[in-house]
Amino acid sequence: MLKNSIMWKISFADSFTIINGISGLISIFYSIKGNFYTAFILILISVLADGLDGIVARKFGSFVGKYMDEFSDTVSFCVSPCIFAFLKYEIKIINPIFLSLSSIFLIFGILHLISYHIGEKNFFNGLATPASAIILLCISYLNLPLFLLYTAFLILSFLMVLSIPYPRIERYNSIFAVIIIFLAMSGLIEFIYLLLFSTIIYVIFGPFYLIHNSKNF
């Protein structure tokens, strides 16, 4: 019976997916406790783990890996940023705008993840959930005006489900991305703005870069 257990279907490659999901879960706990700096770092750790998972999974991925990845990403990049923002801005539970926009973000994020695993390509069809999570996370951590958060919720939600191609962050670009994420983990405002603006640049110009440099378009 033990040999038929789902536990035996987990591979080494799935360890990064597990780190992703656990970091996202623990970040929720720290947000609830009001320790937003630690929660901020943990979500960024989830982003890094998700990136490593994508690299390793292409070579050593298991049968259950893609299913685990979908659920881990839901926790870390769809649920956790919403809770982070909700508590950071001290949103009242009866606020219909936040509840509506965060619900749309969650649903569209899940739809994006499902779409990604149904038809895997060498690019993202729609904005990836980690990029969306980073923007929401930075806006919330920096305490930018609430209307910017609401605008980001709405725009990012639709970008995740629209058929807009986004490039994977690979090779030299991945090195720059990792450096910026580690700098942001310092908690210095300047580096968090750097992470926010660099992600926004990716959101705006990523599709044009992919179309210009790819033979598939």
URZI-V34280 format. One record per backbone hydrogen bond with DSSP energy under -1.0 kcal/mol. CO is the residue of the C=O (numbers start at 1). NH is the residue of the N-H. Records with the same first field share a line. If there is no record, write none. Layout:
# URZI-V34280
CO = NH + NH
This chain:
# URZI-V34280
2 = 5
5 = 8
6 = 9
7 = 10
12 = 15
14 = 18
15 = 19
16 = 20
17 = 21
18 = 22
19 = 23
20 = 24
21 = 25
22 = 26
23 = 27
24 = 28
25 = 29
26 = 30
27 = 31
28 = 32
29 = 33
30 = 35
31 = 34
34 = 36
35 = 39
36 = 40
37 = 41
38 = 42
39 = 43
40 = 44
41 = 45
42 = 46
43 = 47
44 = 48
45 = 49
46 = 50
47 = 51
48 = 52
49 = 53
50 = 54
51 = 55
52 = 56
53 = 57
56 = 59 + 60
57 = 61
64 = 68
65 = 69
66 = 70
67 = 71
68 = 72
69 = 73
70 = 74
71 = 75
72 = 76
73 = 77
74 = 78 + 79
75 = 80
79 = 83
80 = 84
81 = 85
82 = 86
83 = 87
84 = 88
85 = 89
86 = 91
92 = 95
95 = 99
96 = 100
97 = 101
98 = 102
99 = 103
100 = 104
101 = 105
102 = 106
103 = 107
104 = 108
105 = 109
106 = 110
107 = 111
108 = 112
109 = 113
110 = 114
111 = 115
112 = 116
113 = 117
114 = 118
115 = 119
124 = 126 + 166
128 = 132
129 = 133
130 = 134
131 = 135
132 = 136
133 = 137
134 = 138
135 = 139
136 = 140
137 = 141
138 = 142
139 = 144
140 = 143
145 = 148 + 149
146 = 150
147 = 151
148 = 152
149 = 153
150 = 154
151 = 155
152 = 156
153 = 157
154 = 158
155 = 159
156 = 160
158 = 162
159 = 127
162 = 164
164 = 126
166 = 124
168 = 170
170 = 173
171 = 175
172 = 176
173 = 177
174 = 178
175 = 179
176 = 180
177 = 181
178 = 182
179 = 183
180 = 184
181 = 185
183 = 186
184 = 187
188 = 192
189 = 193
190 = 194
191 = 195
192 = 196
193 = 197
194 = 198
195 = 199
196 = 200
197 = 201
198 = 202
199 = 203
200 = 204
201 = 205
202 = 206
205 = 209
206 = 210
207 = 211
208 = 212
209 = 213
210 = 214
